[in-house]
Amino acid sequence: MPDIFIRPDWPAPGNVHACTTTRAGGVSVDGYTSLNLADHVGDNPLHVAENRRRLADALALPSVPLWLRQVHGLHVVDAGGGCAAPPEADASFTTRTGVVCAVLTADCLPLLLCDRQGRRAAAAHAGWRGLAAGVIEQTVASMGLPGAELLAWLGPAIGPAAYRVGSEVPLPELRQRPGSIF
């Protein structure tokens, strides 16, 4: 299998493992080529299942990731809480070892968080709607960490050369929020 991972360069503790995938190494065809992990975009469900299996095998995951039904909002779930079906959320966190938090992104920002001791970890799907709604703040609050304990890695996302922002993006509102990164 080709190298399908981008590994974060961050000072996370040794017990916190993180990566983001590329599109290489899967079985999906046509517009989904090749490592499509999303089950909501019209890809063959058997291909998505095989891609997810390959991902789990390649990373030797300790458990099945909690896949989310992402809606560009701010809801955060406990990935160790057990869910029969993918919950509607844009971030998950855990305080348990062996639990895998996951988010799917295309042009949105994947955000990985953990504490300096490796006792808590989270993954957030941060598009502009989620950012405006407060998904990052809600994820951090769900983790129950003081800011000084937080480590973050911003994964690959679309940039200004490939993405045109329309008038629906509330940049002035984002810029006026306390603690805004803009």
C-alpha positions in Angstrom: 0.0 0.0 0.0 1.4 3.4 -0.9 2.0 6.0 1.9 -1.5 7.2 2.5 -0.8 9.3 5.6 0.2 12.8 6.5 1.6 12.6 10.0 1.4 15.7 12.3 4.6 17.3 13.4 3.5 18.3 16.9 4.7 17.6 20.4 1.9 15.3 21.3 2.6 12.7 24.0 3.7 9.3 22.8 0.4 7.6 23.6 -1.5 10.0 21.3 -1.4 8.9 17.6 -2.7 11.1 14.8 -2.7 11.3 11.1 -4.7 12.4 8.1 -5.1 10.4 5.0 -4.4 11.2 1.4 -6.5 9.8 -1.4 -4.0 7.0 -2.2 -4.3 3.3 -1.3 -8.0 2.6 -1.6 -10.4 0.8 -4.0 -12.9 3.5 -4.9 -13.2 4.4 -8.6 -14.2 7.3 -10.8 -14.7 10.5 -8.9 -14.0 8.8 -5.6 -10.5 7.6 -6.5 -9.2 6.0 -4.4 -9.3 6.1 -0.6 -12.7 7.5 -0.1 -13.8 7.0 3.6 -17.1 8.9 3.3 -20.3 6.8 3.2 -22.6 9.7 2.4 -21.3 10.9 -1.0 -22.6 8.2 -3.4 -19.6 5.9 -3.5 -20.2 2.2 -3.6 -20.8 1.2 0.1 -18.6 -1.9 -0.4 -15.7 0.3 -1.6 -16.1 2.6 1.5 -16.2 -0.4 3.8 -13.0 -1.9 2.2 -11.3 1.5 2.4 -12.1 1.8 6.1 -10.9 -1.7 6.7 -7.6 -0.9 4.9 -7.2 2.2 7.0 -7.8 0.3 10.2 -5.3 -2.4 9.2 -2.6 0.0 8.0 -2.8 1.9 11.3 -3.4 -1.1 13.5 -6.3 0.8 15.1 -7.2 -0.3 18.6 -10.9 0.1 17.8 -13.3 1.1 15.1 -13.3 4.9 14.6 -16.4 6.7 15.7 -17.5 8.0 12.3 -19.7 11.1 12.5 -22.6 12.4 10.5 -21.1 15.8 10.0 -23.4 18.8 9.5 -21.1 21.9 9.8 -22.3 22.6 13.3 -20.9 22.7 16.8 -22.1 19.5 18.4 -19.4 17.4 20.1 -19.8 13.8 21.2 -17.9 11.5 23.5 -16.3 8.9 21.2 -16.0 6.4 24.0 -19.7 6.6 24.8 -20.8 3.9 22.4 -23.1 4.7 19.5 -25.2 2.3 17.5 -25.3 4.7 14.5 -23.0 7.6 13.5 -24.1 10.5 15.7 -24.8 13.9 14.1 -21.8 15.9 15.3 -18.8 17.7 13.9 -16.3 16.7 16.6 -15.6 13.9 19.0 -13.4 13.6 22.1 -12.2 10.9 24.4 -10.7 10.4 27.8 -10.2 6.7 27.3 -7.3 4.9 25.8 -7.9 2.8 22.7 -10.7 5.0 21.4 -10.4 6.5 17.9 -11.8 9.9 17.1 -12.2 10.7 13.4 -13.5 13.4 11.1 -13.9 13.5 7.4 -12.8 16.5 5.5 -12.4 17.6 1.8 -11.9 21.4 1.9 -12.7 21.9 5.6 -10.0 22.0 8.3 -9.3 18.9 10.3 -8.3 19.9 13.8 -6.7 17.5 16.2 -6.4 18.3 19.9 -4.9 16.7 23.0 -3.6 17.6 26.4 0.1 17.5 27.3 -0.3 14.3 29.3 -2.2 12.4 26.6 -5.2 11.8 28.8 -7.7 13.6 26.5 -7.9 13.8 22.7 -10.3 15.2 20.1 -10.9 15.6 16.4 -13.0 18.4 15.0 -14.3 19.1 11.5 -13.9 22.9 11.1 -15.4 24.5 8.1 -16.4 28.1 8.0 -20.0 27.3 9.3 -18.6 25.3 12.2 -16.0 27.9 13.0 -18.7 30.6 13.0 -20.9 28.4 15.2 -18.1 27.8 17.7 -17.1 24.1 17.0 -13.5 24.7 18.3 -14.7 26.4 21.5 -17.3 23.7 22.1 -14.7 20.9 21.5 -12.2 22.5 23.9 -15.0 23.0 26.5 -16.0 19.3 26.1 -12.5 18.2 26.8 -12.5 20.2 30.1 -9.0 21.5 29.7 -7.3 24.7 30.8 -5.9 26.4 27.7 -2.3 26.0 28.8 -2.7 22.2 28.7 -4.0 22.1 25.1 -2.0 21.0 22.1 -3.4 21.5 18.6 -2.6 20.4 15.0 -4.3 22.0 12.0 -4.4 19.5 9.2 -4.5 20.2 5.4 -7.4 22.3 4.1 -8.3 24.2 1.1 -6.6 27.6 0.6 -7.4 30.9 -1.1 -5.9 29.9 -4.5 -8.6 27.1 -4.8 -11.6 28.5 -2.8 -13.6 31.6 -3.5 -15.5 33.0 -0.5 -19.0 34.3 -1.2 -21.0 36.9 0.5 -22.6 34.2 2.7 -19.4 33.8 4.7 -19.7 36.0 7.8 -16.1 37.2 8.0 -17.0 40.5 9.8 -18.9 38.5 12.5 -16.0 36.1 12.9 -13.5 38.9 13.2 -15.6 40.5 16.0 -15.8 37.4 18.2 -13.7 37.5 21.3 -10.7 35.2 20.9 -11.2 34.9 17.2 -8.3 33.6 15.2 -9.1 35.8 12.2 
